[in-house]
Every structure is written in structure tokens, then in C-alpha cells.
Amino acid sequence: MIGGAHVPDEDVGKYLYATYCESSDNKNYRGDPCPEWEELPEGIRKHWTMVAKAARRHFAFRLA
């Protein structure tokens, strides 16, 4: 919950991906430019969404 509203896991995944891109000078692991979120294959977007879910569970447990 942020400001009383639930942020969808996909939106958090998109934010985490954008943070990764920013921290890597917008380069992926091969040194190629990071594609925009919408250009990522669906499977990759799902992986980032799962990272968001895992982080949410981890911190919810630790903060409870």
C-alpha cells in the first residue's frame, strides 16, 4: 500500500526494471541498450513482476 492505494505488481516490476536500466547506464547484461518496458518480451516482463511480488512478500514479512 502506498498512500492507501495498492500499486499493481506489474507497475512495481516496471519501476524496478527502470531502476536497473538507470543504474546500468541503460545497458543490459550484453552491453546493448535496454529496451523500453513495452518492448520487452512478455516472459521478461513476467520475471520482473515476480521480482516485485517476491520483494513485496519479503518486506511485508519483515515489517509485520
C-alpha positions, 0 to 999 in steps of 0.5 A: 500500500502506498498512500492507501492505494495498492500499486499493481505488481506489474507497475512495481516490476516496471519501476524496478526494471527502470531502476536497473536500466538507470543504474546500468547506464541503460545497458543490459547484461550484453552491453546493448541498450535496454529496451523500453518496458513495452518492448520487452518480451512478455516472459521478461516482463513476467520475471520482473513482476515476480521480482516485485511480488517476491520483494513485496512478500519479503518486506511485508514479512519483515515489517509485520 
